[in-house]
Amino acid sequence: MVGDWEEAHGTHETLHFKADGSLAMDSPSEHRSCTYDFPDTKHIRLDCASFAPQVPHVPTTYGFALDNDKLMISDSFSTGTYTRTQSP
């Protein structure tokens, strides 16, 4: 899980998971800093800083699957598929 992941369909979105539980999400349109944890083996919880400081942020839980060098994160609308680009 720790390392760099790139969205598999060419959106240029990258995820950089660190061992300390922090996550940097980058895309052409946004850059976000988050923390992550796993409430169970099938879910990942992301707590991302809000774009507007006056708006409180709330951790969000997503579906999660990891198979070798393929990572999938999903909500009720879609699934993001990522491939590993760099290990720690």
C-alpha positions as a LaTeX table, in Angstrom:
\begin{tabular}{lrrr}
\hline
Residue & $x$ (\AA) & $y$ (\AA) & $z$ (\AA) \\
\hline
Met1 & 0.00 & 0.00 & 0.00 \\
Val2 & 2.75 & 2.45 & 0.91 \\
Gly3 & 4.19 & 4.11 & $-2.18$ \\
Asp4 & 3.00 & 5.89 & $-5.31$ \\
Trp5 & $-0.07$ & 4.98 & $-7.34$ \\
Glu6 & $-1.38$ & 6.43 & $-10.61$ \\
Glu7 & $-4.98$ & 6.34 & $-11.86$ \\
Ala8 & $-5.17$ & 3.62 & $-14.52$ \\
His9 & $-7.35$ & 5.44 & $-17.06$ \\
Gly10 & $-5.05$ & 8.38 & $-17.83$ \\
Thr11 & $-6.53$ & 11.12 & $-15.61$ \\
His12 & $-3.05$ & 11.95 & $-14.26$ \\
Glu13 & $-4.28$ & 11.57 & $-10.68$ \\
Thr14 & $-1.66$ & 10.21 & $-8.29$ \\
Leu15 & $-1.82$ & 8.98 & $-4.72$ \\
His16 & 1.25 & 8.94 & $-2.47$ \\
Phe17 & 0.67 & 6.81 & 0.65 \\
Lys18 & 3.23 & 7.14 & 3.45 \\
Ala19 & 3.80 & 4.63 & 6.24 \\
Asp20 & 2.90 & 7.27 & 8.85 \\
Gly21 & $-0.75$ & 7.28 & 7.69 \\
Ser22 & $-0.55$ & 10.40 & 5.53 \\
Leu23 & $-1.64$ & 10.62 & 1.92 \\
Ala24 & $-0.97$ & 13.22 & $-0.78$ \\
Met25 & $-3.53$ & 13.26 & $-3.61$ \\
Asp26 & $-2.55$ & 15.14 & $-6.75$ \\
Ser27 & $-4.36$ & 15.73 & $-10.03$ \\
Pro28 & $-4.23$ & 18.45 & $-12.67$ \\
Ser29 & $-7.09$ & 20.28 & $-10.90$ \\
Glu30 & $-6.39$ & 19.76 & $-7.19$ \\
His31 & $-3.86$ & 18.84 & $-4.52$ \\
Arg32 & $-5.08$ & 17.47 & $-1.19$ \\
Ser33 & $-3.45$ & 16.34 & 2.02 \\
Cys34 & $-5.18$ & 13.54 & 3.90 \\
Thr35 & $-4.70$ & 10.93 & 6.56 \\
Tyr36 & $-5.85$ & 7.35 & 6.05 \\
Asp37 & $-6.65$ & 4.28 & 8.10 \\
Phe38 & $-8.47$ & 0.99 & 7.63 \\
Pro39 & $-11.61$ & 0.39 & 9.73 \\
Asp40 & $-11.62$ & $-3.19$ & 8.36 \\
Thr41 & $-10.10$ & $-5.22$ & 5.51 \\
Lys42 & $-12.58$ & $-4.01$ & 2.87 \\
His43 & $-12.63$ & $-0.27$ & 3.63 \\
Ile44 & $-10.31$ & 2.72 & 3.76 \\
Arg45 & $-11.16$ & 5.91 & 5.67 \\
Leu46 & $-9.80$ & 9.19 & 4.33 \\
Asp47 & $-9.71$ & 12.40 & 6.35 \\
Cys48 & $-8.80$ & 15.23 & 3.97 \\
Ala49 & $-8.22$ & 18.88 & 4.77 \\
Ser50 & $-11.02$ & 21.10 & 3.53 \\
Phe51 & $-10.43$ & 23.63 & 0.75 \\
Ala52 & $-12.13$ & 26.30 & 2.89 \\
Pro53 & $-10.78$ & 26.57 & 6.45 \\
Gln54 & $-14.20$ & 27.55 & 7.81 \\
Val55 & $-15.77$ & 24.32 & 6.51 \\
Pro56 & $-15.23$ & 21.36 & 8.84 \\
His57 & $-14.00$ & 18.20 & 7.25 \\
Val58 & $-15.41$ & 14.79 & 8.04 \\
Pro59 & $-13.64$ & 11.47 & 7.47 \\
Thr60 & $-15.19$ & 9.47 & 4.61 \\
Thr61 & $-15.10$ & 5.68 & 4.28 \\
Tyr62 & $-14.70$ & 4.05 & 0.86 \\
Gly63 & $-14.63$ & 0.51 & $-0.45$ \\
Phe64 & $-11.08$ & $-0.76$ & $-0.77$ \\
Ala65 & $-9.35$ & $-3.64$ & $-2.57$ \\
Leu66 & $-5.64$ & $-4.27$ & $-3.11$ \\
Asp67 & $-4.34$ & $-6.99$ & $-5.42$ \\
Asn68 & $-0.57$ & $-6.93$ & $-5.99$ \\
Asp69 & 0.02 & $-3.74$ & $-8.00$ \\
Lys70 & $-3.65$ & $-2.82$ & $-8.47$ \\
Leu71 & $-5.57$ & $-0.63$ & $-5.99$ \\
Met72 & $-9.30$ & 0.05 & $-6.16$ \\
Ile73 & $-11.12$ & 2.69 & $-4.11$ \\
Ser74 & $-14.88$ & 2.97 & $-4.56$ \\
Asp75 & $-17.95$ & 4.84 & $-3.43$ \\
Ser76 & $-21.57$ & 4.18 & $-4.37$ \\
Phe77 & $-21.11$ & 5.92 & $-7.75$ \\
Ser78 & $-17.77$ & 4.77 & $-9.16$ \\
Thr79 & $-14.51$ & 2.90 & $-8.62$ \\
Gly80 & $-11.09$ & 4.44 & $-9.04$ \\
Thr81 & $-8.45$ & 2.00 & $-10.24$ \\
Tyr82 & $-4.78$ & 2.74 & $-9.61$ \\
Thr83 & $-1.56$ & 0.98 & $-10.55$ \\
Arg84 & 1.61 & 1.08 & $-8.48$ \\
Thr85 & 4.31 & 3.33 & $-9.91$ \\
Gln86 & 6.77 & 3.21 & $-7.03$ \\
Ser87 & 7.21 & 1.17 & $-3.86$ \\
Pro88 & 8.60 & 2.66 & $-0.66$ \\
\hline
\end{tabular}
